[in-house]
């Protein structure tokens, strides 16, 4: 079973925000520090190869244990060489899917990551044509449901 992906246009204009020097504690709270480090250009941060980078919205739950949820924005780099363990976008015949690439002695496999649903591991075989589209380099999530 594949996960639906919906393309998104990346605007070339710079999107910047303030980057803080301090790190925020995800464990026990620490004293707050307010040290601005300057501007953060999201295009520079998220896009290593501008002509080869695009974004997709994920749909479905086959990769939820990898942190990819329905509606997340996936930044994909077509210029990056895929390695075993990378999350990749692959075209299978006329459909697209996002899965974890595994290189095994038996060959390439595409692994879903959802322990709650028994999605199958995909293995190339027969006349089925596979085409690697790119490597997922970033997952952009909404932290607040109201911001959607």
N, CA, C and O of each residue as an XYZ file, in Angstrom:
592
protein
N       0.852     -1.176      0.000
C       0.000      0.000      0.000
C       0.892      1.232      0.000
O       1.854      1.311      0.764
N       0.573      2.185     -0.853
C       1.381      3.389     -0.960
C       0.760      4.522     -0.162
O      -0.404      4.466      0.235
N       1.551      5.532      0.057
C       1.117      6.719      0.778
C       0.965      7.826     -0.246
O       1.881      8.063     -1.032
N      -0.160      8.503     -0.256
C      -0.385      9.577     -1.217
C       0.542     10.740     -0.935
O       0.819     11.062      0.220
N       1.021     11.369     -2.003
C       1.896     12.524     -1.887
C       1.354     13.607     -2.787
O       0.956     13.335     -3.920
N       1.333     14.830     -2.300
C       0.791     15.949     -3.057
C       1.876     17.001     -3.234
O       2.387     17.512     -2.237
N       2.258     17.353     -4.499
C       3.348     18.302     -4.722
C       3.020     19.709     -4.252
O       1.862     20.127     -4.239
N       4.063     20.429     -3.867
C       3.953     21.808     -3.401
C       5.042     22.613     -4.095
O       6.185     22.163     -4.176
N       4.708     23.784     -4.594
C       5.707     24.643     -5.238
C       6.567     25.323     -4.180
O       6.052     25.800     -3.169
N       7.875     25.369     -4.412
C       8.786     26.084     -3.521
C       9.062     27.447     -4.125
O       9.570     27.541     -5.242
N       8.735     28.495     -3.403
C       8.969     29.856     -3.888
C      10.443     30.202     -3.716
O      11.025     29.904     -2.672
N      11.058     30.826     -4.720
C      12.473     31.156     -4.607
C      12.773     32.303     -3.644
O      13.924     32.486     -3.247
N      11.765     33.073     -3.267
C      11.990     34.209     -2.363
C      12.470     33.714     -1.003
O      12.050     32.657     -0.533
N      13.340     34.478     -0.387
C      13.873     34.108      0.922
C      12.812     34.278      1.993
O      12.124     35.297      2.047
N      12.689     33.279      2.837
C      11.804     33.344      3.992
C      12.707     33.343      5.215
O      13.393     32.356      5.481
N      12.711     34.433      5.954
C      13.619     34.521      7.094
C      12.852     34.737      8.385
O      11.722     35.227      8.389
N      13.492     34.362      9.475
C      12.976     34.592     10.809
C      14.181     34.770     11.721
O      15.316     34.579     11.285
N      13.955     35.127     12.966
C      15.053     35.336     13.908
C      15.538     33.997     14.439
O      14.738     33.163     14.864
N      16.838     33.795     14.415
C      17.458     32.596     14.964
C      18.034     32.947     16.327
O      18.793     33.908     16.453
N      17.680     32.174     17.346
C      18.157     32.418     18.703
C      19.374     31.545     18.986
O      19.438     30.400     18.538
N      20.343     32.084     19.732
C      21.531     31.322     20.108
C      21.210     30.258     21.150
O      21.798     29.177     21.132
N      20.288     30.551     22.050
C      19.957     29.628     23.132
C      19.180     28.437     22.593
O      18.458     28.548     21.602
N      19.337     27.305     23.252
C      18.561     26.110     22.914
C      17.446     25.970     23.944
O      17.625     26.317     25.112
N      16.317     25.471     23.519
C      15.196     25.283     24.428
C      15.240     23.851     24.955
O      15.452     22.907     24.194
N      15.039     23.700     26.262
C      15.084     22.390     26.891
C      13.809     21.613     26.598
O      12.705     22.122     26.790
N      13.963     20.391     26.137
C      12.814     19.520     25.931
C      12.619     18.613     27.146
O      11.612     17.911     27.235
N      13.562     18.623     28.071
C      13.470     17.843     29.300
C      13.086     18.755     30.445
O      12.003     19.340     30.439
N      13.975     18.882     31.439
C      13.714     19.766     32.563
C      13.927     21.213     32.145
O      14.853     21.503     31.388
N      13.090     22.126     32.623
C      13.236     23.536     32.252
C      14.578     24.107     32.711
O      15.153     23.659     33.704
N      15.063     25.100     31.972
C      16.285     25.801     32.357
C      16.019     27.294     32.272
O      15.050     27.713     31.639
N      16.863     28.104     32.901
C      16.646     29.551     32.825
C      16.626     30.021     31.374
O      17.411     29.554     30.548
N      15.738     30.930     31.081
C      15.606     31.430     29.707
C      16.716     32.411     29.392
O      17.141     33.186     30.250
N      17.176     32.372     28.166
C      18.160     33.337     27.680
C      17.604     33.924     26.393
O      16.990     33.215     25.597
N      17.816     35.196     26.193
C      17.279     35.816     24.981
C      18.415     36.433     24.177
O      18.647     37.641     24.232
N      19.099     35.612     23.449
C      20.223     36.050     22.633
C      19.910     35.771     21.171
O      19.942     34.621     20.731
N      19.609     36.811     20.429
C      19.331     36.646     19.007
C      20.642     36.463     18.260
O      21.601     37.203     18.482
N      20.682     35.470     17.369
C      21.892     35.178     16.600
C      21.814     35.756     15.200
O      22.743     35.580     14.411
N      20.740     36.433     14.877
C      20.584     36.978     13.530
C      19.401     36.356     12.832
O      18.479     35.850     13.471
N      19.435     36.397     11.519
C      18.315     35.892     10.723
C      18.591     34.474     10.249
O      19.735     34.113      9.971
N      17.555     33.691     10.162
C      17.623     32.337      9.622
C      16.855     32.337      8.313
O      15.656     32.615      8.298
N      17.526     32.030      7.224
C      16.902     31.925      5.909
C      16.461     30.476      5.729
O      17.298     29.582      5.600
N      15.150     30.243      5.719
C      14.644     28.881      5.621
C      15.070     28.201      4.324
O      15.335     26.999      4.324
N      15.141     28.938      3.228
C      15.599     28.330      1.976
C      17.039     27.849      2.108
O      17.374     26.755      1.654
N      17.887     28.657      2.724
C      19.283     28.263      2.895
C      19.389     27.067      3.840
O      20.233     26.193      3.640
N      18.550     27.023      4.855
C      18.590     25.946      5.843
C      18.017     24.642      5.297
O      18.575     23.572      5.539
N      16.911     24.722      4.566
C      16.194     23.526      4.125
C      16.582     23.026      2.741
O      16.328     21.866      2.417
N      17.194     23.876      1.917
C      17.405     23.530      0.510
C      18.898     23.538      0.189
O      19.494     24.602      0.023
N      19.500     22.352      0.102
C      20.924     22.246     -0.223
C      21.174     22.397     -1.720
O      22.183     22.972     -2.130
N      20.267     21.887     -2.524
C      20.408     21.917     -3.987
C      19.133     22.513     -4.584
O      18.230     21.768     -4.966
N      19.042     23.848     -4.673
C      17.798     24.499     -5.103
C      17.173     23.958     -6.391
O      15.964     23.725     -6.403
N      17.926     23.745     -7.475
C      17.260     23.263     -8.690
C      16.730     21.833     -8.561
O      15.863     21.419     -9.330
N      17.251     21.080     -7.590
C      16.872     19.675     -7.459
C      15.976     19.415     -6.251
O      15.751     18.260     -5.890
N      15.467     20.463     -5.629
C      14.676     20.300     -4.409
C      13.225     20.673     -4.651
O      12.919     21.662     -5.317
N      12.333     19.854     -4.091
C      10.905     20.140     -4.155
C      10.269     19.689     -2.846
O      10.926     19.065     -2.013
N       8.998     20.003     -2.671
C       8.291     19.626     -1.444
C       7.003     18.907     -1.799
O       6.394     19.157     -2.839
N       6.606     18.013     -0.913
C       5.371     17.244     -1.060
C       4.650     17.215      0.275
O       5.278     17.233      1.333
N       3.325     17.168      0.218
C       2.545     16.889      1.424
C       2.330     15.388      1.498
O       1.956     14.764      0.505
N       2.562     14.808      2.660
C       2.314     13.384      2.863
C       0.846     13.167      3.190
O       0.199     14.013      3.807
N       0.341     12.035      2.771
C      -1.025     11.640      3.115
C      -0.988     10.166      3.491
O      -0.425      9.349      2.763
N      -1.579      9.830      4.610
C      -1.568      8.447      5.062
C      -0.708      8.294      6.305
O      -0.129      9.260      6.800
N      -0.634      7.056      6.804
C       0.060      6.828      8.075
C       1.125      5.738      8.018
O       1.574      5.275      9.067
N       1.542      5.316      6.830
C       2.490      4.204      6.743
C       3.874      4.542      7.291
O       4.671      3.635      7.531
N       4.180      5.835      7.495
C       5.499      6.235      8.004
C       5.399      6.991      9.328
O       6.299      7.757      9.673
N       4.315      6.780     10.068
C       4.103      7.543     11.304
C       5.180      7.283     12.355
O       5.519      8.195     13.110
N       5.725      6.075     12.427
C       6.774      5.797     13.413
C       8.111      6.435     13.031
O       9.026      6.489     13.853
N       8.229      6.914     11.803
C       9.422      7.654     11.363
C       9.214      9.151     11.555
O      10.081      9.953     11.207
N       8.060      9.527     12.112
C       7.775     10.937     12.349
C       7.077     11.628     11.199
O       6.952     12.852     11.205
N       6.613     10.869     10.201
C       5.889     11.450      9.067
C       4.407     11.165      9.256
O       3.970     10.015      9.216
N       3.648     12.224      9.462
C       2.212     12.099      9.675
C       1.448     12.703      8.509
O       1.998     13.461      7.711
N       0.180     12.356      8.426
C      -0.697     12.886      7.390
C      -0.659     14.414      7.423
O      -0.866     15.017      8.476
N      -0.398     15.036      6.283
C      -0.368     16.488      6.201
C       0.998     17.119      6.397
O       1.148     18.324      6.196
N       2.003     16.335      6.786
C       3.352     16.885      6.948
C       3.926     17.276      5.594
O       3.609     16.671      4.570
N       4.763     18.282      5.607
C       5.439     18.740      4.397
C       6.811     18.075      4.347
O       7.595     18.190      5.288
N       7.098     17.381      3.252
C       8.373     16.692      3.079
C       9.233     17.475      2.097
O       8.800     17.756      0.979
N      10.444     17.829      2.506
C      11.395     18.486      1.615
C      12.250     17.374      1.009
O      12.850     16.579      1.732
N      12.301     17.323     -0.327
C      12.930     16.215     -1.043
C      14.059     16.746     -1.924
O      13.883     17.709     -2.670
N      15.222     16.098     -1.824
C      16.399     16.481     -2.610
C      16.669     15.396     -3.648
O      17.021     14.268     -3.301
N      16.502     15.744     -4.920
C      16.751     14.788     -6.007
C      18.241     14.614     -6.281
O      18.633     13.620     -6.894
N      19.085     15.555     -5.843
C      20.523     15.486     -6.116
C      21.274     14.634     -5.092
O      22.414     14.239     -5.338
N      20.663     14.355     -3.973
C      21.333     13.591     -2.920
C      21.285     12.100     -3.245
O      20.238     11.573     -3.620
N      22.414     11.433     -3.099
C      22.467      9.997     -3.348
C      21.815      9.264     -2.181
O      22.142      9.515     -1.022
N      20.898      8.363     -2.492
C      20.189      7.622     -1.450
C      21.090      6.545     -0.863
O      21.800      5.843     -1.584
N      21.046      6.431      0.454
C      21.802      5.404      1.169
C      20.826      4.560      1.977
O      19.713      4.994      2.275
N      21.249      3.368      2.322
C      20.427      2.499      3.152
C      20.113      3.220      4.458
O      21.010      3.740      5.121
N      18.845      3.247      4.818
C      18.401      3.942      6.025
C      17.764      5.285      5.747
O      17.095      5.844      6.616
N      17.962      5.822      4.536
C      17.335      7.095      4.174
C      15.840      6.913      3.942
O      15.387      5.836      3.553
N      15.085      7.971      4.182
C      13.675      8.005      3.795
C      13.646      8.568      2.389
O      14.214      9.628      2.122
N      12.980      7.854      1.486
C      13.015      8.210      0.072
C      11.612      8.296     -0.517
O      10.653      7.735      0.015
N      11.524      9.015     -1.631
C      10.315      9.040     -2.448
C      10.616      8.171     -3.660
O      11.614      8.383     -4.348
N       9.758      7.199     -3.921
C       9.950      6.265     -5.027
C       8.677      6.213     -5.856
O       7.568      6.228     -5.321
N       8.854      6.153     -7.161
C       7.725      5.941     -8.062
C       7.652      4.453     -8.360
O       8.619      3.852     -8.828
N       6.498      3.869     -8.086
C       6.224      2.471     -8.382
C       5.146      2.454     -9.452
O       3.979      2.720     -9.165
N       5.530      2.141    -10.684
C       4.613      2.204    -11.830
C       4.062      3.623    -11.924
O       4.804      4.550    -12.251
N       2.768      3.809    -11.643
C       2.166      5.146    -11.755
C       1.906      5.796    -10.398
O       1.320      6.877    -10.333
N       2.335      5.150     -9.318
C       2.097      5.678     -7.977
C       3.408      6.094     -7.319
O       4.485      5.637     -7.703
N       3.296      6.968     -6.323
C       4.454      7.408     -5.558
C       4.283      6.968     -4.116
O       3.164      6.880     -3.611
N       5.400      6.693     -3.457
C       5.353      6.306     -2.058
C       6.557      6.890     -1.326
O       7.588      7.183     -1.931
N       6.408      7.053     -0.027
C       7.516      7.460      0.835
C       7.773      6.300      1.789
O       6.864      5.844      2.482
N       9.017      5.828      1.821
C       9.383      4.685      2.661
C      10.847      4.796      3.060
O      11.583      5.636      2.543
N      11.260      3.933      3.989
C      12.662      3.841      4.412
C      13.362      2.848      3.477
O      12.921      1.707      3.334
N      14.450      3.285      2.846
C      15.212      2.435      1.935
C      16.157      1.548      2.733
O      16.892      2.023      3.598
N      16.128      0.262      2.433
C      17.056     -0.689      3.051
C      17.748     -1.457      1.931
O      17.103     -1.985      1.026
N      19.076     -1.507      2.014
C      19.845     -2.325      1.074
C      20.232     -3.589      1.822
O      20.947     -3.531      2.822
N      19.756     -4.735      1.336
C      19.999     -6.017      1.982
C      20.781     -6.910      1.018
O      20.915     -6.570     -0.157
N      21.297     -8.038      1.489
C      21.973     -8.962      0.570
C      21.058     -9.422     -0.570
O      21.533     -9.755     -1.656
N      19.759     -9.439     -0.320
C      18.801     -9.857     -1.354
C      18.458     -8.727     -2.320
O      17.843     -8.972     -3.358
N      18.844     -7.498     -1.996
C      18.546     -6.361     -2.870
C      17.900     -5.215     -2.110
O      17.942     -5.164     -0.881
N      17.306     -4.300     -2.855
C      16.666     -3.122     -2.267
C      15.288     -3.459     -1.713
O      14.560     -4.278     -2.274
N      14.947     -2.816     -0.606
C      13.619     -2.951     -0.009
C      13.146     -1.579      0.441
O      13.949     -0.721      0.808
N      11.834     -1.383      0.407
C      11.208     -0.165      0.915
C      10.370     -0.553      2.120
O       9.424     -1.332      2.010
N      10.732      0.003      3.280
C      10.077     -0.379      4.526
C       9.135      0.709      5.025
O       9.527      1.871      5.131
N       7.885      0.334      5.333
C       6.994      1.264      6.028
C       7.421      1.306      7.493
O       8.142      0.427      7.964
N       6.970      2.333      8.204
C       7.267      2.410      9.634
C       6.006      2.803     10.385
O       5.785      3.969     10.714
N       5.182      1.786     10.646
C       3.968      1.953     11.431
C       3.699      0.622     12.116
O       3.218     -0.319     11.484
N       4.006      0.540     13.401
C       3.848     -0.706     14.151
C       2.383     -1.080     14.360
O       2.082     -2.233     14.667
N       1.464     -0.119     14.198
C       0.049     -0.385     14.447
C      -0.671     -1.001     13.247
O      -1.719     -1.629     13.404
N      -0.106     -0.821     12.041
C      -0.744     -1.337     10.821
C       0.287     -2.171     10.069
O       1.403     -1.702      9.843
N      -0.059     -3.393      9.678
C       0.919     -4.263      9.011
C       1.092     -3.952      7.516
O       0.730     -4.764      6.664
N       1.647     -2.773      7.206
C       1.931     -2.453      5.808
C       3.040     -3.379      5.307
O       3.949     -3.713      6.067
N       2.981     -3.794      4.056
C       4.005     -4.716      3.544
C       5.317     -4.011      3.218
O       5.335     -2.831      2.866
N       6.414     -4.756      3.341
C       7.711     -4.308      2.835
C       7.654     -4.479      1.326
O       7.208     -5.515      0.833
N       8.101     -3.473      0.591
C       8.054     -3.523     -0.870
C       9.422     -3.923     -1.402
O      10.448     -3.368     -1.008
N       9.415     -4.902     -2.309
C      10.650     -5.379     -2.936
C      10.463     -5.356     -4.445
O       9.426     -5.789     -4.949
N      11.471     -4.847     -5.180
C      11.324     -4.851     -6.639
C      11.293     -6.279     -7.152
O      11.983     -7.161     -6.641
N      10.498     -6.479     -8.147
C      10.418     -7.820     -8.713
C       9.518     -7.844     -9.926
O       8.668     -6.971    -10.107
N       9.711     -8.838    -10.741
C       8.876     -8.972    -11.931
C       9.062     -7.810    -12.882
O      10.171     -7.320    -13.091
N       7.951     -7.382    -13.452
C       7.980     -6.283    -14.415
C       7.735     -4.929    -13.767
O       7.684     -3.912    -14.458
N       7.583     -4.905    -12.444
C       7.301     -3.644    -11.759
C       8.503     -2.705    -11.851
O       9.616     -3.066    -11.468
N       8.265     -1.504    -12.363
C       9.337     -0.531    -12.516
C       9.401      0.384    -11.304
O       8.388      0.937    -10.878
N      10.596      0.538    -10.753
C      10.838      1.429     -9.629
C      11.703      2.576    -10.110
O      12.599      2.384    -10.932
N      11.438      3.766     -9.601
C      12.288      4.910     -9.922
C      12.453      5.747     -8.661
O      11.475      6.240     -8.099
N      13.699      5.902     -8.221
C      13.982      6.741     -7.062
C      13.809      8.192     -7.473
O      14.450      8.653     -8.417
N      12.950      8.910     -6.772
C      12.693     10.319     -7.074
C      13.632     11.210     -6.272
O      14.187     12.165     -6.815
N      13.818     10.914     -4.994
C      14.697     11.737     -4.172
C      14.711     11.287     -2.722
O      13.976     10.384     -2.323
N      15.565     11.940     -1.945
C      15.731     11.644     -0.523
C      15.020     12.727      0.286
O      15.195     13.918      0.030
N      14.222     12.308      1.258
C      13.561     13.259      2.154
C      14.628     13.802      3.103
O      15.257     13.045      3.843
N      14.823     15.121      3.074
C      15.854     15.741      3.909
C      15.281     16.442      5.137
O      15.964     16.582      6.151
N      14.029     16.880      5.046
C      13.379     17.534      6.183
C      11.900     17.182      6.203
O      11.282     16.960      5.162
N      11.344     17.134      7.415
C       9.910     16.953      7.629
C       9.437     18.200      8.365
O       9.912     18.496      9.461
N       8.506     18.928      7.765
C       7.984     20.152      8.374
C       6.605     19.834      8.933
O       5.718     19.392      8.203
N       6.428     20.060     10.231
C       5.184     19.706     10.916
C       4.506     20.948     11.487
O       5.148     21.962     11.761
N       3.209     20.838     11.655
C       2.464     21.862     12.390
C       2.474     21.459     13.860
O       2.049     20.355     14.201
N       2.947     22.332     14.722
C       2.957     22.041     16.151
C       1.627     22.407     16.797
O       1.276     21.884     17.855
N       0.897     23.297     16.160
C      -0.381     23.759     16.683
C      -1.456     23.469     15.643
O      -1.394     24.009     14.538
N      -2.436     22.637     15.963
C      -3.466     22.303     14.975
C      -4.178     23.530     14.406
O      -4.666     23.490     13.277
N      -4.242     24.613     15.171
C      -4.928     25.819     14.686
C      -4.169     26.492     13.553
O      -4.743     27.308     12.832
N      -2.871     26.165     13.377
C      -2.074     26.846     12.356
C      -2.252     26.248     10.971
O      -1.649     26.736     10.016
N      -3.046     25.226     10.837
C      -3.263     24.596      9.525
C      -4.264     25.362      8.726
O      -4.574     24.982      7.597
